[in-house]
Amino acid sequence: MELVEGVLEFLANNIFGEVAILIGIITLVGLILQRTPVEETVAGTLRAVIGVLILFIGVDVFTEGLSSFQAIVSSAVGLEPPQADNTLGDFLGTHGGSVALVIALGFLVHLILVRLFNTRYVYLTGHLLFWIAVVTVASIVEIFGDLGQWTIVGAASLVVAAYWTLQPLVLAPMMRKVTGSDDFGFAHTSALAAYLGGKIGGKAGSYEQHDTEGVRLPQRLSFFKDVNVSTALVIGVIILVAMVFAEVDVAQEQAAAYDEDLNRWVWGLIAGLRFAAGIAILLYGVRMFLAEIVPAFKGISEKVIPGSRPALDAPAVFPFAPTAVMLGFISATAVFLVLMGVFAAIGWFVLVPPMIMLFFPGAAAGVFGNAFGGWRGAVIGGGINGLFLAFGQAISWGYLSDTAPELATLADPDWYLIMVLVMGIGALGALLGEMGVWLVPVVLLVVFVVWTMMAKRVGAEPEAEPLSGDSPFDAPDVSRAVRRDGHGDGAQDDDQGDERSER
């Protein structure tokens, strides 16, 4: 048993926990199964790995700015974050081994479910394999206490496997509208906000009339069509305005972390520019690794799990509507900050502005909202994410008081959904004693089976078709993100867009 635990923990920590390695292995296996020449296999695998690493370099650059922005905003509004008696670090110290086992065993069950039920989408967002396992284990422990390790691992593995399999399937029809193809799925815990953003956003506007990437601006404002320029300007202004109300020492501390001799106002300008640079690097990395993994996955789709597709992280949809990315983020942040003031005024809960969670899920919800409702949908999608994060923090903090309440402030929308389902069903199961823990995975697996059968009956899932041999991301170019119709950033790029579409 110790050997099995050691192997599973190694896989969880060194394969599933390292996204670049996971994507590299998937790409390598896919190319080998297609009998691709050795030189192309080596080059394709390395390009995929390097693309992922470039993506995370971009993430590191602008999340550094988001963390600083969070500190500035907290100071500007005089926030004192809530204090937790139990910490995430303490929880992982006692249950970290169980989490690792859940990741490895749950992923194996996920692959079996995909193969048996032909749900097609393989969940490949590595860091969320970890966080979903943490949230699930914490929720089970919160309700049932410290059960035997393998009881926790067994029940949690079935829960996460059901989520990893069902979530990309639910969003698949909408994802095809976002990307214009079925080459890859969406695997991110912003799915709930993205789904509602598309559904509600479609009622408020029209993609054909209000597409964020096709909005015409006056000539004097045409520079806003360049997403790098608009990002730098918008984020720079937001940071500088927040600094006006923040404590000088806090702002200077953030500036000193970048350069001890730098004036804090100059740092504010640089922070906005670095944020834009991080987005540009991220988009380059996304396009680079998608150009390799999509065609490489064809081998797995043909030989291992017929008709399967890779389900990928939220940034994979960013190049399809980069302006919607910023609208979603800004809308999410605005809604959250308004609610932060409201909650403080009524004395309900002290919200912590989670800038990273406001960005990624807000951006994804903006892209999905735009695909159905144009810029209005993008704003609504981002706003929905802000609502989830604000109310989710306030409500779920107390739910995790005996395990890791910080999970409430680190959460994406789906984390709250998982908490509610696991702890709600678990509360009923607890009436049956320790064996009641199995009620949670049983109910969720039944939901999975019913949803899968219904999706196939109504034709939500098309018949499996071969993955396209050529990726839509055939040339990394962050200056003009290719949208699903093949066009670039605005009306002025129509000719170039038509050429790309014809290719």
N, C-alpha and C positions, 0 to 999 in steps of 0.2 A: 504493500500500500504506500509506503514511503517513497518507493521508486516512482510509482504513478503520480503521486503528488509533486515530486521533484520535476518530472517531465512536463506536467501541465503548468507548473509555475514558471519553468524555463520558457515555454511557448508563450505564456501570457506576458512575461516581462520583456522578452527579447524579440518576439515576432509580432504579436498583436499590439504590443506597447510601442513599437517602433514603426511608424507608418511608412517611412521610406523603405525599410526592409520588407514589410508586408507587400507593398506595391511592387517592389523589385522582384520578389519571388513570384507573385501572380503574373507579372509580365514575362518573366523568364519561362515559367511553365507553359504559358499560352503560346509563346513563340516556338518552344521546343515541340509542343504538340502539333504545330502547323508545319513542322520540319523546315523551319526558316534556316537559311544558311548561317553557319556559326558566326561569321563576322557581323551579320545583321542582328542576330540574337544578342550578342554581346553589346553592340551599340545601342539597340533598342532598350535593353534592360537598364543600361547605365543612364541613358537619357531620361527614362521614367524616374529613376531614383534621384537623379540630379534635379529634375523638375519639381519633385516633392520637396527636396531640400531647399530649393529656391523659394518655393511657396512659403515654407516655414520661416525662412530668413525675412521675407516680406512681412509675415505675421508678427515676428519678433520686433521688427522696426516700428510698425504702427501700434501694436499693443503696448509697447513702451510708452507711446504718447497717450494711449487710452488710460493707462494706469495713472500717469501724471494728471491727466484731465480729471480723473475720478477724485484724486486728492484735492485738486483746485476747487472743484464743484462742492465737495464736502465741506471745505473750509469756507467757501463763499456763503453757504446757507447755514453754517454753524452746526453741522451734524455731529452727533456723538453716536457712532454705530452701536447696535445692541451687543451686549456681552453674553457669551455662551459659557455655561458651566462645563459642558462637554465639548471637546474640539474634534475636528476632522482628523487631526494628527493622532489623537489618542485612539479614535475609532479604528483607523487603519493600523495602528500598532497592535490591536487585539484581533482585528478581522481582516487584515491585509492579505493573509494567506488564503482565506476563503474567497476573497474577491478575485484573486489570481486564478483560483480553480474554477470559479464561475465563468470567467472570461473564456478559458480554454474549453471547458466542457460545454458551455452554452453555445460557442461558435460551432462546435462539432454537431450539436443538435440542430442548430440553424441550417447548416449545410444539408443535413438529412431531410429537414422539412422542405427546403427549397427543391431538393431532388424528388421527394415523394409527391409533393403537391404541385410541382411545376410552377412555383411562384416566381422563378426566374431571377430575382434580384439578390445578389450576394453582398451583404453589408460589409463595406471595407473602410469605414471611418474609424481608424484605430483608436484614437484617444477617447472616442465615445463608447467603444467597447468597454473601456475601463470605467468611465463615469456612470454609465447605465448600470453596470454591475455594482458599483458602490451604492448608488441610490436604491437599488433593489434590495441589496443585503441590509442596508441601514433600515429600510422600511420594514423588512421582515423581523429584524432584531428588535425594533421599536415595539412591535405588536406582540411578539412571542417570547422575547427575551433570548437568552443564550441557549438555543437548542444545540444538539450535537452538530459538529461542523458539517458532516456529510448530509445531514438533513437540510441545513441551510443551503449548502452548495447545490443539492439536488433540486430543491424547490426553486431557488433563484435562477439556476441554469435554464429551467424550462420557461420561466417568466421572460428572461432576456432573449431567449431564442425565439419566443413568440413575437416579441416586439421587433427584433431585428428582421424577422421575416415579413411581418405584416406592414410595418411602417413604409418601406419603399413601395410596396404593392398598392397601398391606399393612395399614395401620391402619383402613381404611374401615369394615369390619364392626364393629369395636370402637367406633369413633367414633360410629357410629349408635346404639349402646347408651348411650354417654355423654350424647349430646345429645338423643336421641329423634327425630332428624330426619336428613336428608341434605343440609342446606342448605350446609354447609361441611366441609372436611376438616381434618386435623391435619398441620401442616408444621413440624416441629421436630426437632432432633437429640437429643431425649430419647425418640424413638420406640421404641428398643430396650428401655429401662427401662419405658416405658408398656405396651408389648406384653406383656412378662413379668409386669409388675405385674397386668395384667388376667387373664392366663392362670393364674398361680400363685395370685393373690389369690382367684380364683374357687373354688379348691380348699379354701381355708382358711375361707371364710365365705360368707354369702349377703347380697346387696344388700337383698333384701326384709326380712331380719331385722336386719341390722346397718348399714343406711345411715347414714353420718355425719351427714346433715342431719336424720334422724328420731330420733336417739338421745334418749331421755327422761332428764332429769337431775333430781335433787332440787330442790325449790323454791329452797333456799338457794344452789344452784349454777347456777340457770337463766341467770344473766348470761353464762355460757360459750356459750350458744347464739348470742349476738351475736358474729359473727366479728371485728368490730373490737375489742371488749372482750377477747375471749380472746387475740387476737394481741398486743395491747398488754401484757397480763399475762404471757403465756408468754415473749415475746421480752425484755421488761423484766427478768424474773427471770433468764433465761439470761445476759444481759449483765452484770447485777449480780454474779451468782455468779462469772462468768469474771473480773471485775475484782478479786475478792478475791485471786485467785492471780496476777494479772498485775502487772508492774512498775508502780510508781506513775507513773514518768515517761511510760510508754507510754499509760496511761489518761489522764493529764493532757494529753498531746499531742493525743489524739483530742478531748477536751473543748474544748481551746483552739482547735481548728480550727473548732468551732461557735461558741464565744464565749470569748474570752480570760479573762474574769472569772468564768466559770462553774465551780462546784465539780464535780469529776469524778463524784461520786455523783449529783448532780442531773442532770448530763449523761446518765448511764446511764438514769435514769428517762425523760428526754426522748427518748433514742434509741429506747426501746421504743415510746413514743407516736408518734414520727415514722414508725417502721416500719409501725405499724397505719394511720396516715394515708396513707402511700404506697400500701398495699394497697387502701384505700378509693378513692383517686384512680384507681389502675390499673383496678379493676373498673368504675368509672364510665366511663372512657374506652373500655374494651372493649365495654361495652353500647352506647355511643353510636356507635362506628364500625361494629359489627356490624349495628345497626339500619339503616344506610345501605347497606353494601356487599353484604349478602346479597340484598336485593331488586334492587339495581342490577345485580348480576352476572347477573341473569336475561337482560338484553339480550345479553351476551356468550355466554351459554349457548344462546340461541336463534339468534343471527345469525353468530357467529364460530367458536366451538368447540362444536358441538352437545352438549348434556347436561353441559357442564363446570360445575365448582364451584370456588370459591376455597378453597385450602388455607392455613390461617392459623396464626399463632404460638401458642405454648403458652398464654398468658394467655386466649385465646379460650375455653378450657374451664373456666377457674377459676370463673366464676359458677355453674356447674352443681353444684358441691360445694365451697363455700369452706372448710368445716371440714376436708374431705379435703386441701385445699391445705396447711393448717398441719400436719396429721398427716404428710403426705408429707415436708414439709420437715424437721420435727423428727426423724422416723425416719431420713431420709437423713443428717442431721447427726450423730445419735447413733452410727450404724453407722460413719461415717467417722472420728469421733473415737476410737472404740474401736480401730479398725484403725490409726489414727495412733499410738496408744500401743503396740500390738503390734509394728508395724513398727520403731518406735524401739527397743523392748526387744530385738529380735533383730538389730538393726543392718542391716536390709535397705535401707530407703529413708526419707528424711525427707519425709513428706507435707506438702503445703501445703493448709490448709483452704480450698477455693474456694467461699466462701459463696454467691456468685451462682449458680454451677453446682449447688450443693446445693439452692438454692431452686427455680429454675425447672424443671429436670428432675424434682427430687424432688416438687414440687407436682403436676406433670402426671402422674407415675407414681402419685401418691396418688389423683388424680381417676379415672384409669383403673382402679386397683385397687378403689376404692370402687364403681364401676359394676358390678363383678362379685362382689366379696366384702365389701362394706361397709367398716366401719372397719378390720377385719382386713386386707382387701385394700389399703387405703390405707397402712397401716403397712408391709406387705410391699413394696408398690410403691416407697415411699420408701427402704426398706432396700436394695432392689436397686440403686437409683441410687447410694446410698452405697458399695456394693460395687464397682460399675463405676468410680466416680471414684477410689477408693483403689487398687485393683489396676491400673486403667488408668494412673494417674500413675506408679506404681512400674515398670511393665513398659515403657511407651512412651517414657519420658524418654530412655533410651539409644537407642531407635530413631531419634530425630530429632536426634542429637547433632551432625550436620554441617550442620543447617539451622536449625531453630527449636525447641529442646527445650521452651521455655515453652508451646508448644501443648499439651503433655501436662498442664499444670496449669491451662489455661484451658478444658479440654475438657468437652463433654457426652458421654454414652455412645456416640452414633453416631459421634463423631469417632474413637474408638478402633476401631470397626468398620471405618470407611473406611480408617484407617491399616493395619490388619491385612490387609484385602483388597487394597488397592493395593500395599502393600509385599510381601505374600506372593506374589501373582500376578506382581508385577514382578520378584521375585527369580528366578522361573523364566524370565521373559521375558528377563532380563539375560544368560542363557546364549546367547541368539540374537544378542547385540550390541544396537546402538542400536535396530534395528527391533523388538526385543522389547518396547519400550514399548507398542506397539499391542496386545499380548496382553492388557493390563489392560482397556482399554475393550471389546475384543471379548468377553472372558469375561463382563464385567458386563452388557453388552447382551444376550448370550445368556440370562443369568439373568433379566434383565428380561422378555424375550420369553416365556420358558418360564413364569415366574410369572404374567404377564398372561394367557396362554392358559389356564393351570390355573384361575386365579381365575374366568374367564368360564365354564369348563366346569363347575365345581362350584357355580356360582351365587353366589359370594362378592360379586359386583357385581350389583346389581339393574339392571333396565332403566332407562334414563335417564328421569326424571320432571321436570316443570317445577319450578323453584325455587319455594318457597312465596312468595306475594306479600307476606305480612306476616311481618316478622321476629319471632322469639320475644323479641327485646330491644326491644320497642316503646316502653318507658318507662325511661330510665336511673334506676336506683334501687339504690344500693349497700347499703342497709340490709337488703334482702331479695333475695338472688340467686335468680332463678327457676331451679329445677331442671327436669330433663327431663320430670317428670310434672306440672309446673306449680305445684308447691307451694313454700312459702317455707322459712324456717329451722327450723321445728320444728312439733310437734303443735299448738301454740297458734295457728299461722298457717293451719290447714287451710282455714278458710272463705275467706280471701283467696286462697289458692292455687287453690281450686276455681273462683273467679270468673275468675282469670287464665287457667286452663286452658280454660274455656268460651269465652273470647274468642279 
